[in-house]
Amino acid sequence: MIQRFGKKINVALEFRKAKRYKSPLPFPMGFFSNTGLRVRLMLVVVLAIVPMFGLLLYHAEGDRDRKLRAMEEEAVRMAELSAESLSQVVEGTRQLLFTLAYAEPVRQKDGPEASAMFAELLRHSSNYLNIGLTESGDTTIASALPMPNAFKPSERPWFNRLQERRDFSVGIFQMSKATGRPTLVLSYPLPGQEGGRPLSAVYAALNLNALQACISAHQRIPQSVTAVVDRNGVELVRNPGSQQWVGKQARSWQAFQDQPPPRRGAVETAGVDGVKRLYFYAPVPDSDDGLFVTVGVAKETLLATVRADFLCNLLWLGGLTLAALGGAWFFADFSVVRPVKRLKAAARRLAEGKWETPTQLPGGALELQQLAQAFGDMALTLRSHQDLLEEQVALRTRQLLHTNGLLQEEIDERKQTEAASKKLLAELKRSNQDLEQFAYVASHDLQEPLRLVSAYTQLLLQRYRDRLDAEAEPIVHFITEGVNRMQQLIRDLLTYSRVGSKNRPFCQTDMEEVLNSVLGNLAVSIHENGAMVTHDPLPKILCDPVLLGQLFQNLIANGIKFHGEEPPLIHVGARKTDDGAAWLFAVSDNGIGIEPEYFERIFVIFQRLHTRAKYPGTGIGLSICKRIVERHGGEIWVESGKDKGCIFFFTIPLKPEIVEMEPSR
C-alpha cells in the first residue's frame, strides 16, 4: 500500500512538472499546496499521532529517571551497609590492640612472652596475618611471625600515621614483610608515653580476606562492583574481580577527593578496569578516615532495559500509525476525493460560462453538499451582476479619463509656476547686481559733489570770514554740517546694502580675535569716554568674520555713545543655547536704556529715538546689525528699561547657511 501511495505521489508530481506548474508559496507551504486531499488527511493522522510519540518519549524519560534513582538509592544502601560491616572489623581490631597494649608481657616489653601470646592469638583468628610489638619504631620486640632483621617499623607509612595521631590509627595498603601478602596495618600506642618522642606500639596486619567477606555479604545489584579503598584511593579488595586490580588506585578517587566533607555522593568515571561506571562512596565509621567503600554501577546496564522497553512501545506505535494511514487513505478516496472531483468538473463548466450546470452532490459529506450549493448560488449571482459590472467599468473609465485631464492641467500649471519662479530668481539676481552698481556709484559719484560743496564752503569761510556778517557764518556752518551728515548717511547706506550683496563664504573664526580687533578700532572712543569693556571666553564659530566684526563694533559703539552719568561698562558674553544648536551672544551696557515700546522700532532703518544734537548718528547702525545676524540665519533682540542699561542678544547657528537677502529698497 505504501509503495502504491508513493507511486501516485510521483505521478502527480510528474503531471504538474509537465504542466510547468509552480506554486507561489515557499517550501514547505509550497509543497503542501501541491498535495491532494488524501495526502493532507494522512498528514492530519500523522499530526494526531505525534503527541502520542511525545508522550511515549516522556514516559520513557520518566521511567529512566525512576530506575536511575532506585539504582542510586540501592547503591548508597549497599555502600553504607558494607561500611558498617567493615566498621565492626575495625572496631574489633581496635579493642584487641587496646587489650594487648595493657597486657603485662607487652607493658614489660617481654619479647618471648609477647611473641608467644601473639602467635596463640594468630592461630585462633584468621582475620590477621601478623601481630607485633615495636619500640620507638626502630626494632620489633615481639611478633607472631618471624620478621627480617633489617625491618624497621618507622620506615612504614602506618607508623608515621601513628606518630602523627598518637592514638589508634589505620595505615594504607602495603605488602606484609612477614608473609609477602597485601595487608592493612592497624596500630595502637602503649599507654603512659610522653608526647613528642617516638612511640612504642602494638600493631596488627589485617587479612584483606576479612574485608572481602564484609562486602560480599551486601552485594545486591547485579553486575555492580564493590571495592574497599584506603585514604589514598588504592583498592584493598574488590568484589567481584580478580586480584590484578588490588593495590591500584581507583580513577574516580581524585574526583571524589575534590568533594567537600562529608565526602558522600556519586562520581561518574572509568574504574581501574577501564569500564565507565557511576561510583558511590561511603566512609567507614571510626576508621581514622582511612577506609572507604565504593560501589560502581554501569549505567549502560540499566539503560539497556529502558531502551528495550522504549523500542517495544515504539514498534507498537509504528504499527498503529501504518494502520491509521491506510484507513485514512481509503476513507479519503471514498468520502472526499471523489465528490471533490465531481465538484471540480462542475466548477470548470461554470467557468466556461455554462450557468445551467448542476452542482448538487447527492450522498456526499454535508460540508461538500453545502459547498456545491454555494457554487450554484455563486453562479446565479455572477450571472446577475455581470451586466452591472460592465456598466461600472465603463463609468470608471470615464472618471479616469476626466481625472487624467485634471492632472494634465495641474502639471501644466506647475510648469508655468516653475517658469515664473525661474524668472523671479533671475530678476532677483539682476537686482543684486544693480544694487552692487548702486553701491559703487554711491561710494564714488554721489560723494564727489558733496566733497566739492564741503571744500568750497570751507574755502569761502577762510577767504571771506572778515567780510561776512554775524548771520552768514552760522549759515556756512549749517551747510558744512549738512554735507558731512549726508556723506555719513551715504556711507551707512552703502554698508547696509553690502551686507546682503557680498556673499563671502563662511570660515572658522576665533571670536576672541574679532573682538580684540574691534576694541583696537574703538580704542580712541573707549579712552575719551573712560569706558571699560570686558568679555567671557569666546568660542570659535563658522561665520563671516568681517560682518561679525561690524556687528560687535556697532553694538559696543552704541553702548559707549548712549551712556549715562557713569562711565560706560560693557560686557560681552557667549554660551550655547538650551537645544545646543546655536551660540547665544549677549552685549550688555549700563547706559540710558530703551523703553519696551521701542524694542521693535530701533531695528528699522532711519528710526531714531533721540535728536542729532544730543546723540549724533544716522539711525542705520542697528538695522545693519539685524541684517548681519539674519544673513547668518540667526535672530537678534534686546532686553532693557529706561535708565537700566541694555542687553542685546543674538544667535549664530553652529552650522549656519548663507541666507540670500532681498535687495534693499
C-alpha positions as CSV (number, residue, x, y, z in Angstrom):
1,M,0.0,0.0,0.0
2,I,2.8,2.4,0.9
3,Q,4.6,1.7,-2.4
4,R,1.4,2.4,-4.3
5,F,0.9,5.6,-2.4
6,G,4.5,6.7,-3.3
7,K,3.9,5.9,-7.0
8,K,0.7,8.0,-7.0
9,I,2.6,11.0,-5.5
10,N,5.3,10.6,-8.1
11,V,2.7,10.5,-10.9
12,A,1.1,13.7,-9.5
13,L,4.4,15.5,-9.4
14,E,5.4,14.5,-12.9
15,F,2.0,15.7,-14.1
16,R,2.5,19.1,-12.5
17,K,6.0,19.3,-13.9
18,A,4.7,18.6,-17.4
19,K,2.2,21.4,-16.9
20,R,5.0,23.7,-15.8
21,Y,3.1,24.4,-12.6
22,K,5.0,26.3,-9.9
23,S,3.5,27.1,-6.5
24,P,3.9,30.8,-5.5
25,L,4.4,29.7,-1.8
26,P,7.8,28.9,-0.4
27,F,8.7,25.5,1.0
28,P,7.1,23.8,2.9
29,M,3.9,25.7,2.2
30,G,4.5,25.3,-1.5
31,F,4.8,21.6,-1.1
32,F,1.6,21.3,0.8
33,S,-0.2,23.5,-1.8
34,N,0.7,20.8,-4.4
35,T,-0.6,17.8,-2.4
36,G,-4.1,16.3,-2.6
37,L,-6.8,15.8,0.0
38,R,-5.8,12.3,0.7
39,V,-2.2,13.3,1.5
40,R,-3.4,16.1,3.7
41,L,-5.7,13.8,5.6
42,M,-2.9,11.4,6.2
43,L,-0.8,14.3,7.4
44,V,-3.6,15.1,9.9
45,V,-3.4,11.5,11.1
46,V,0.4,11.8,11.5
47,L,0.0,15.0,13.4
48,A,-2.5,13.3,15.7
49,I,0.0,10.5,16.4
50,V,2.8,13.0,17.1
51,P,1.5,13.8,20.7
52,M,1.4,10.0,21.3
53,F,5.0,9.7,20.3
54,G,5.9,12.7,22.6
55,L,4.0,11.0,25.4
56,L,6.0,7.8,24.8
57,L,9.3,9.7,24.9
58,Y,8.1,11.5,28.1
59,H,7.2,8.1,29.7
60,A,10.5,6.6,28.7
61,E,12.4,9.5,30.2
62,G,10.4,9.3,33.4
63,D,11.0,5.5,33.6
64,R,14.7,6.1,33.0
65,D,14.8,8.6,35.8
66,R,12.9,6.5,38.2
67,K,15.1,3.5,37.6
68,L,18.2,5.6,38.0
69,R,17.0,7.0,41.3
70,A,16.2,3.5,42.6
71,M,19.6,2.2,41.5
72,E,21.3,5.1,43.2
73,E,19.4,4.6,46.4
74,E,20.2,0.9,46.4
75,A,23.9,1.6,45.6
76,V,24.2,4.0,48.5
77,R,22.5,1.5,50.8
78,M,25.0,-1.2,49.7
79,A,27.9,1.1,50.4
80,E,26.6,2.1,53.8
81,L,25.9,-1.5,54.9
82,S,29.3,-2.6,53.7
83,A,30.9,0.3,55.6
84,E,29.0,-0.7,58.8
85,S,30.3,-4.3,58.5
86,L,33.9,-3.0,57.9
87,S,33.5,-0.7,60.9
88,Q,32.8,-3.7,63.1
89,V,36.0,-5.4,61.9
90,V,38.0,-2.2,62.5
91,E,36.4,-1.7,66.0
92,G,37.2,-5.3,66.9
93,T,40.8,-4.8,65.9
94,R,41.0,-1.6,67.9
95,Q,39.6,-3.4,71.0
96,L,42.1,-6.2,70.5
97,L,45.0,-3.8,70.3
98,F,43.8,-1.8,73.3
99,T,43.6,-5.0,75.3
100,L,47.1,-6.1,74.1
101,A,48.6,-2.7,74.9
102,Y,47.6,-3.2,78.6
103,A,48.7,-6.8,78.8
104,E,51.6,-7.5,81.2
105,P,54.1,-9.0,78.7
106,V,53.5,-6.1,76.3
107,R,53.9,-3.5,79.1
108,Q,57.0,-5.1,80.3
109,K,58.2,-5.5,76.7
110,D,58.9,-9.1,77.3
111,G,59.7,-10.2,73.7
112,P,59.4,-14.0,74.0
113,E,56.4,-14.0,76.2
114,A,54.6,-11.4,74.0
115,S,55.5,-13.3,70.8
116,A,54.1,-16.5,72.2
117,M,50.9,-14.6,73.1
118,F,50.6,-13.1,69.7
119,A,51.2,-16.4,68.0
120,E,48.4,-18.0,70.1
121,L,46.0,-15.2,69.0
122,L,47.0,-15.7,65.4
123,R,46.2,-19.4,65.5
124,H,42.6,-18.7,66.7
125,S,41.8,-15.8,64.3
126,S,42.0,-15.8,60.5
127,N,41.4,-12.0,60.3
128,Y,45.1,-11.2,60.8
129,L,48.3,-12.0,59.0
130,N,50.6,-10.9,61.9
131,I,50.6,-9.2,65.3
132,G,53.6,-7.4,66.6
133,L,55.2,-5.0,69.2
134,T,57.6,-2.3,68.2
135,E,59.7,0.0,70.4
136,S,60.1,3.6,69.1
137,G,59.7,2.3,65.5
138,D,63.4,1.1,65.4
139,T,63.1,-2.5,66.5
140,T,60.5,-5.2,66.7
141,I,60.3,-6.5,70.3
142,A,57.7,-9.2,69.6
143,S,56.0,-10.7,66.5
144,A,53.7,-13.7,65.9
145,L,55.7,-14.5,62.8
146,P,59.4,-14.1,62.3
147,M,60.4,-10.7,60.9
148,P,63.5,-9.8,58.8
149,N,66.4,-8.4,60.8
150,A,66.5,-5.2,58.7
151,F,62.8,-4.5,59.2
152,K,62.2,-1.1,60.8
153,P,58.5,-0.1,61.5
154,S,59.5,3.6,61.4
155,E,60.1,3.2,57.7
156,R,56.5,2.0,57.1
157,P,53.7,4.5,56.4
158,W,51.4,3.1,59.2
159,F,54.0,4.1,61.8
160,N,54.2,7.6,60.5
161,R,50.4,7.9,60.8
162,L,50.6,6.6,64.4
163,Q,53.3,9.1,65.2
164,E,51.1,11.9,64.0
165,R,47.9,10.8,65.7
166,R,49.4,9.3,68.9
167,D,46.2,7.2,69.1
168,F,44.6,4.3,67.3
169,S,45.4,4.7,63.6
170,V,44.7,2.9,60.3
171,G,47.5,2.6,57.8
172,I,47.4,2.3,54.0
173,F,47.8,-0.6,51.5
174,Q,51.2,-2.4,51.8
175,M,52.8,-5.8,51.3
176,S,53.5,-7.7,54.5
177,K,57.2,-8.2,55.3
178,A,56.3,-11.4,57.2
179,T,54.0,-13.1,54.7
180,G,54.5,-11.2,51.4
181,R,50.8,-10.8,51.1
182,P,48.8,-7.5,50.7
183,T,47.6,-6.2,54.1
184,L,46.4,-3.2,56.1
185,V,48.2,-2.4,59.3
186,L,46.2,-1.1,62.3
187,S,48.2,0.2,65.4
188,Y,47.7,1.4,68.9
189,P,50.3,3.2,71.2
190,L,51.3,1.8,74.5
191,P,49.9,3.8,77.5
192,G,52.0,6.2,79.5
193,Q,54.2,7.6,76.8
194,E,55.2,11.3,76.7
195,G,54.3,13.5,73.8
196,G,56.9,14.2,71.1
197,R,59.0,11.1,71.4
198,P,58.8,8.1,69.1
199,L,56.1,5.8,70.3
200,S,56.1,2.1,71.2
201,A,53.1,0.5,69.9
202,V,51.3,-2.8,69.2
203,Y,50.1,-3.4,65.7
204,A,48.1,-5.9,63.7
205,A,48.4,-6.7,60.0
206,L,44.8,-7.2,58.8
207,N,43.9,-10.1,56.5
208,L,42.2,-8.5,53.5
209,N,40.0,-11.6,53.1
210,A,38.1,-10.4,56.1
211,L,37.2,-7.2,54.3
212,Q,36.2,-9.3,51.2
213,A,33.7,-11.2,53.3
214,C,32.1,-7.9,54.6
215,I,31.4,-6.5,51.2
216,S,30.3,-9.8,49.6
217,A,27.5,-10.2,52.1
218,H,25.8,-7.0,50.8
219,Q,26.2,-7.4,47.0
220,R,22.6,-6.7,45.9
221,I,22.8,-5.0,42.5
222,P,23.6,-7.3,39.5
223,Q,26.8,-6.5,37.6
224,S,27.9,-4.0,40.2
225,V,31.4,-3.7,41.6
226,T,32.1,-3.1,45.3
227,A,35.6,-2.2,46.5
228,V,37.3,-1.1,49.7
229,V,40.0,1.7,49.2
230,D,42.4,3.3,51.6
231,R,42.8,7.0,52.2
232,N,45.0,7.2,49.0
233,G,42.3,5.6,46.9
234,V,44.2,2.3,46.5
235,E,41.9,-0.7,46.2
236,L,42.3,-3.3,49.0
237,V,39.7,-5.8,48.0
238,R,37.2,-5.9,45.1
239,N,34.0,-8.0,44.6
240,P,33.6,-9.4,42.1
241,G,37.0,-9.2,40.5
242,S,40.5,-10.7,40.3
243,Q,43.5,-9.9,42.4
244,Q,45.1,-8.0,39.5
245,W,43.3,-4.8,40.5
246,V,44.3,-4.9,44.2
247,G,46.9,-2.3,45.0
248,K,46.0,0.0,42.1
249,Q,44.5,3.5,42.7
250,A,40.9,4.0,41.6
251,R,40.5,6.5,38.8
252,S,37.4,8.0,40.5
253,W,39.4,8.8,43.6
254,Q,40.6,12.3,42.5
255,A,37.1,13.4,41.7
256,F,35.8,12.1,45.0
257,Q,38.6,13.9,46.9
258,D,37.6,17.2,45.3
259,Q,34.2,17.0,47.0
260,P,33.8,18.9,50.3
261,P,33.3,16.9,53.5
262,P,31.4,14.8,54.3
263,R,32.6,13.0,51.2
264,R,29.4,11.2,50.2
265,G,27.7,11.0,46.8
266,A,28.4,9.8,43.3
267,V,31.2,10.2,40.7
268,E,30.8,9.1,37.1
269,T,34.2,7.9,35.7
270,A,36.1,4.9,34.4
271,G,37.4,2.4,37.0
272,V,40.7,0.7,37.2
273,D,39.4,-1.9,34.7
274,G,38.6,0.9,32.2
275,V,34.8,0.4,32.4
276,K,32.8,3.6,32.9
277,R,30.6,3.4,35.9
278,L,28.7,5.6,38.4
279,Y,30.6,5.2,41.7
280,F,29.1,5.8,45.1
281,Y,31.4,6.4,48.1
282,A,30.7,5.9,51.8
283,P,33.4,6.3,54.5
284,V,33.9,3.5,57.1
285,P,33.0,4.9,60.5
286,D,35.8,5.0,63.2
287,S,38.4,4.1,60.7
288,D,40.7,7.1,61.1
289,D,39.4,8.4,57.7
290,G,41.5,5.6,56.3
291,L,38.8,3.3,54.7
292,F,36.1,3.9,52.2
293,V,33.6,1.7,50.4
294,T,32.9,2.3,46.8
295,V,30.1,0.8,44.8
296,G,30.3,1.1,41.0
297,V,27.3,0.6,38.8
298,A,27.4,0.7,34.9
299,K,24.6,3.0,33.7
300,E,24.5,1.2,30.4
301,T,23.2,-2.0,32.1
302,L,20.2,-0.1,33.4
303,L,19.7,2.0,30.3
304,A,19.7,-1.2,28.1
305,T,16.4,-2.3,29.7
306,V,14.9,1.2,29.3
307,R,15.9,1.2,25.6
308,A,14.4,-2.3,25.1
309,D,11.0,-1.2,26.6
310,F,11.1,2.0,24.5
311,L,11.8,0.2,21.3
312,C,8.9,-2.3,22.0
313,N,6.5,0.6,22.6
314,L,7.8,2.4,19.5
315,L,7.1,-0.7,17.3
316,W,3.5,-0.9,18.6
317,L,3.1,2.8,17.9
318,G,4.5,2.4,14.4
319,G,2.2,-0.4,13.6
320,L,-0.8,1.6,14.7
321,T,0.4,4.6,12.7
322,L,0.6,2.4,9.5
323,A,-2.9,1.0,10.1
324,A,-4.3,4.5,10.6
325,L,-2.6,5.8,7.5
326,G,-4.1,3.0,5.4
327,G,-7.6,3.6,6.7
328,A,-7.3,7.3,6.1
329,W,-6.2,6.7,2.5
330,F,-9.2,4.6,1.6
331,F,-11.7,6.7,3.6
332,A,-10.4,10.0,2.0
333,D,-10.8,8.4,-1.5
334,F,-14.4,7.4,-0.9
335,S,-15.8,10.3,1.1
336,V,-13.7,13.3,0.0
337,V,-11.7,12.9,-3.2
338,R,-14.5,11.5,-5.5
339,P,-17.1,14.2,-4.5
340,V,-14.5,16.9,-4.8
341,K,-13.6,15.8,-8.4
342,R,-17.3,16.0,-9.4
343,L,-17.5,19.4,-7.9
344,K,-14.3,20.4,-9.7
345,A,-15.7,19.3,-13.1
346,A,-18.9,21.4,-12.4
347,A,-16.8,24.5,-11.5
348,R,-14.9,24.2,-14.7
349,R,-18.1,24.2,-16.7
350,L,-19.3,27.2,-14.8
351,A,-16.0,28.9,-15.6
352,E,-16.7,28.3,-19.3
353,G,-20.0,30.3,-18.9
354,K,-22.3,27.3,-18.7
355,W,-24.5,28.7,-15.9
356,E,-27.1,25.9,-16.2
357,T,-24.6,23.2,-15.0
358,P,-25.9,21.4,-11.9
359,T,-23.7,21.4,-8.8
360,Q,-25.6,19.1,-6.4
361,L,-23.6,16.2,-4.8
362,P,-26.1,13.6,-3.6
363,G,-24.6,11.3,-1.0
364,G,-21.6,13.5,-0.3
365,A,-20.5,14.9,3.0
366,L,-22.6,17.6,4.5
367,E,-19.9,20.3,4.1
368,L,-19.3,19.3,0.5
369,Q,-23.0,19.5,-0.3
370,Q,-23.1,23.0,1.3
371,L,-20.0,23.9,-0.8
372,A,-21.8,22.7,-4.0
373,Q,-24.9,24.7,-3.1
374,A,-22.6,27.7,-2.6
375,F,-21.2,27.2,-6.1
376,G,-24.7,27.2,-7.6
377,D,-25.6,30.4,-5.8
378,M,-22.4,32.0,-6.9
379,A,-23.1,31.1,-10.5
380,L,-26.6,32.8,-10.3
381,T,-25.1,35.9,-8.6
382,L,-22.3,36.2,-11.1
383,R,-24.8,36.0,-14.0
384,S,-27.0,38.7,-12.4
385,H,-24.1,41.0,-11.7
386,Q,-22.2,40.6,-15.0
387,D,-24.1,43.5,-16.7
388,L,-23.8,45.7,-13.7
389,L,-20.1,45.1,-13.6
390,E,-19.7,46.1,-17.2
391,E,-21.6,49.4,-16.5
392,Q,-19.4,50.1,-13.6
393,V,-16.3,49.5,-15.7
394,A,-17.5,52.0,-18.3
395,L,-18.3,54.6,-15.6
396,R,-14.9,54.1,-14.0
397,T,-13.2,54.5,-17.4
398,R,-14.9,57.9,-17.9
399,Q,-14.0,59.0,-14.5
400,L,-10.3,58.1,-15.1
401,L,-10.3,60.0,-18.3
402,H,-11.7,63.1,-16.6
403,T,-9.1,62.7,-13.8
404,N,-6.3,62.4,-16.3
405,G,-7.4,65.6,-17.9
406,L,-7.4,67.4,-14.5
407,L,-3.9,66.0,-13.7
408,Q,-2.6,67.3,-17.1
409,E,-4.0,70.7,-16.3
410,E,-2.3,70.7,-12.9
411,I,1.0,69.6,-14.5
412,D,0.8,72.5,-17.0
413,E,0.0,74.9,-14.1
414,R,3.0,73.7,-12.1
415,K,5.3,74.1,-15.2
416,Q,4.1,77.7,-15.5
417,T,4.8,78.3,-11.8
418,E,8.3,76.9,-12.1
419,A,8.9,79.1,-15.1
420,A,7.7,82.2,-13.1
421,S,9.9,81.2,-10.2
422,K,12.9,81.0,-12.5
423,K,12.1,84.4,-13.9
424,L,11.8,85.9,-10.4
425,L,15.1,84.3,-9.4
426,A,16.7,85.9,-12.5
427,E,15.2,89.3,-11.6
428,L,16.5,88.9,-8.0
429,K,20.0,88.2,-9.3
430,R,19.8,91.2,-11.7
431,S,18.5,93.4,-8.8
432,N,21.5,92.4,-6.6
433,Q,23.8,93.3,-9.5
434,D,22.1,96.7,-9.8
435,L,22.5,97.1,-6.1
436,E,26.2,96.5,-6.3
437,Q,26.4,99.0,-9.1
438,F,24.5,101.5,-7.0
439,A,26.9,100.9,-4.1
440,Y,29.8,101.7,-6.5
441,V,28.1,104.9,-7.7
442,A,27.2,105.9,-4.1
443,S,30.8,105.5,-2.9
444,H,32.3,107.5,-5.8
445,D,30.0,109.6,-8.0
446,L,27.4,110.6,-5.3
447,Q,30.0,111.7,-2.8
448,E,32.1,113.7,-5.2
449,P,29.7,116.7,-5.4
450,L,29.4,116.6,-1.6
451,R,33.2,116.8,-1.3
452,L,33.2,119.8,-3.7
453,V,30.4,121.6,-1.7
454,S,32.2,121.0,1.6
455,A,35.6,122.1,0.2
456,Y,34.3,125.4,-1.4
457,T,32.3,126.2,1.7
458,Q,35.4,125.9,3.8
459,L,37.4,127.9,1.3
460,L,34.7,130.6,1.3
461,L,34.8,130.8,5.1
462,Q,38.5,131.1,5.2
463,R,38.9,133.8,2.5
464,Y,35.9,136.0,3.2
465,R,35.5,135.5,7.0
466,D,36.2,139.2,7.6
467,R,33.6,140.3,5.1
468,L,30.8,138.1,6.3
469,D,28.4,139.4,8.9
470,A,27.3,137.6,12.0
471,E,24.4,135.9,10.3
472,A,26.4,134.5,7.4
473,E,28.9,132.4,9.4
474,P,26.3,130.1,11.1
475,I,24.8,129.5,7.7
476,V,28.1,128.3,6.4
477,H,28.4,126.0,9.4
478,F,24.9,124.6,8.7
479,I,26.0,123.9,5.1
480,T,29.1,122.1,6.3
481,E,27.3,120.0,8.9
482,G,24.6,119.0,6.3
483,V,27.3,117.9,3.9
484,N,29.1,115.9,6.5
485,R,25.8,114.3,7.6
486,M,24.9,113.5,4.0
487,Q,28.3,111.8,3.5
488,Q,27.9,109.7,6.7
489,L,24.4,108.8,5.6
490,I,25.7,107.6,2.2
491,R,28.5,105.6,3.8
492,D,26.0,103.9,6.2
493,L,23.6,103.1,3.4
494,L,26.5,101.7,1.4
495,T,27.4,99.5,4.4
496,Y,23.7,98.4,4.9
497,S,23.4,97.4,1.2
498,R,26.7,95.4,1.1
499,V,25.6,93.1,4.0
500,G,23.4,91.2,1.6
501,S,25.2,91.7,-1.6
502,K,28.7,90.5,-0.9
503,N,28.3,86.8,-0.1
504,R,31.7,85.8,1.2
505,P,32.0,82.1,2.2
506,F,31.9,81.4,5.9
507,C,35.0,80.2,7.7
508,Q,36.1,79.0,11.1
509,T,36.7,82.2,13.1
510,D,38.1,82.8,16.6
511,M,35.7,85.4,18.1
512,E,38.4,86.4,20.6
513,E,40.5,87.7,17.8
514,V,37.5,89.5,16.2
515,L,36.6,91.3,19.5
516,N,40.3,92.3,20.0
517,S,40.3,93.8,16.5
518,V,37.1,95.8,17.2
519,L,38.5,97.1,20.5
520,G,41.5,98.3,18.6
521,N,39.3,100.2,16.2
522,L,37.4,101.8,19.1
523,A,40.4,102.5,21.3
524,V,40.2,106.3,20.9
525,S,36.5,106.4,21.8
526,I,37.0,104.0,24.8
527,H,39.8,106.2,26.1
528,E,37.9,109.5,25.6
529,N,34.8,108.2,27.4
530,G,36.6,106.3,30.1
531,A,34.8,103.1,29.1
532,M,35.6,99.6,30.3
533,V,34.9,96.6,28.0
534,T,35.1,93.0,29.5
535,H,34.2,89.7,28.0
536,D,33.8,86.0,28.8
537,P,35.9,83.3,26.9
538,L,34.5,83.5,23.3
539,P,34.2,80.4,21.0
540,K,35.4,79.6,17.5
541,I,32.4,79.7,15.2
542,L,31.7,79.3,11.5
543,C,30.8,82.8,10.2
544,D,31.8,85.9,8.1
545,P,34.5,87.5,10.3
546,V,34.2,90.9,8.6
547,L,30.4,91.1,9.2
548,L,30.7,89.8,12.8
549,G,33.4,92.4,13.5
550,Q,31.0,95.1,12.2
551,L,28.2,93.7,14.4
552,F,30.3,93.8,17.6
553,Q,31.7,97.3,16.7
554,N,28.1,98.8,16.2
555,L,26.8,97.3,19.5
556,I,29.9,98.3,21.6
557,A,29.9,101.8,20.0
558,N,26.2,102.3,20.9
559,G,27.0,101.2,24.4
560,I,29.7,103.9,24.6
561,K,27.7,106.6,22.9
562,F,24.4,106.1,24.8
563,H,25.9,106.1,28.3
564,G,24.6,107.9,31.4
565,E,26.4,109.8,34.1
566,E,28.6,106.8,35.0
567,P,31.5,105.8,32.8
568,P,30.4,103.1,30.2
569,L,30.7,99.5,31.4
570,I,30.2,97.0,28.5
571,H,30.4,93.2,28.8
572,V,30.4,90.6,26.0
573,G,29.2,87.0,26.9
574,A,28.6,83.8,25.0
575,R,27.1,80.4,25.7
576,K,25.3,77.6,23.8
577,T,21.5,77.7,23.5
578,D,19.5,75.1,25.5
579,D,19.0,72.9,22.5
580,G,22.7,73.1,21.6
581,A,22.0,74.2,18.0
582,A,23.5,77.7,18.2
583,W,25.7,80.1,20.1
584,L,23.9,82.8,22.1
585,F,25.9,86.1,22.4
586,A,25.0,89.0,24.8
587,V,26.4,92.5,24.7
588,S,25.3,94.4,27.9
589,D,25.9,98.0,29.0
590,N,25.0,100.4,31.8
591,G,23.7,103.2,29.6
592,I,20.4,105.1,29.4
593,G,18.4,102.1,28.3
594,I,15.4,101.7,26.0
595,E,11.7,101.7,26.8
596,P,9.9,98.4,25.9
597,E,7.6,100.1,23.3
598,Y,10.6,100.9,21.2
599,F,12.2,97.4,21.1
600,E,11.0,96.7,17.5
601,R,11.4,100.3,16.2
602,I,15.1,100.5,16.9
603,F,15.9,97.8,14.3
604,V,14.1,99.7,11.5
605,I,16.3,101.7,9.2
606,F,16.4,105.6,9.8
607,Q,14.4,105.2,13.1
608,R,15.9,107.4,15.8
609,L,14.8,107.8,19.5
610,H,16.9,111.0,20.1
611,T,17.8,114.2,18.3
612,R,21.0,114.6,16.4
613,A,22.1,117.4,18.6
614,K,22.0,115.1,21.7
615,Y,23.3,111.9,20.1
616,P,24.7,112.1,16.6
617,G,24.1,109.3,14.1
618,T,22.1,108.2,11.0
619,G,19.8,105.6,12.6
620,I,21.1,102.8,10.4
621,G,23.5,101.0,12.9
622,L,21.1,98.6,14.5
623,S,19.4,97.9,11.1
624,I,22.9,96.8,9.9
625,C,23.2,94.6,13.0
626,K,19.9,92.9,12.3
627,R,20.8,92.3,8.6
628,I,24.2,90.7,9.6
629,V,22.5,88.3,12.1
630,E,19.8,87.3,9.6
631,R,22.3,86.7,6.9
632,H,23.8,84.0,9.3
633,G,20.4,82.5,9.9
634,G,20.2,83.9,13.5
635,E,18.0,86.2,15.5
636,I,18.6,89.5,17.4
637,W,16.6,91.1,20.2
638,V,17.0,93.5,23.1
639,E,16.1,93.5,26.8
640,S,16.1,96.8,28.6
641,G,14.2,99.5,30.5
642,K,14.6,103.2,31.0
643,D,17.8,104.1,32.8
644,K,18.5,100.3,33.3
645,G,21.0,99.7,30.5
646,C,20.6,97.4,27.6
647,I,21.4,93.7,26.8
648,F,21.5,92.9,23.1
649,F,21.1,89.2,22.4
650,F,21.9,87.5,19.0
651,T,22.3,83.8,18.0
652,I,24.6,82.3,15.4
653,P,23.8,78.6,14.4
654,L,26.6,76.0,14.8
655,K,26.2,75.2,11.2
656,P,24.9,78.4,9.5
657,E,23.9,78.6,5.9
658,I,24.3,81.8,3.9
659,V,20.8,83.4,3.6
660,E,20.1,85.2,0.4
661,M,19.0,88.7,1.3
662,E,16.3,90.6,-0.6
663,P,17.6,93.8,-2.3
664,S,17.5,96.9,-0.1
665,R,14.8,99.4,-1.1
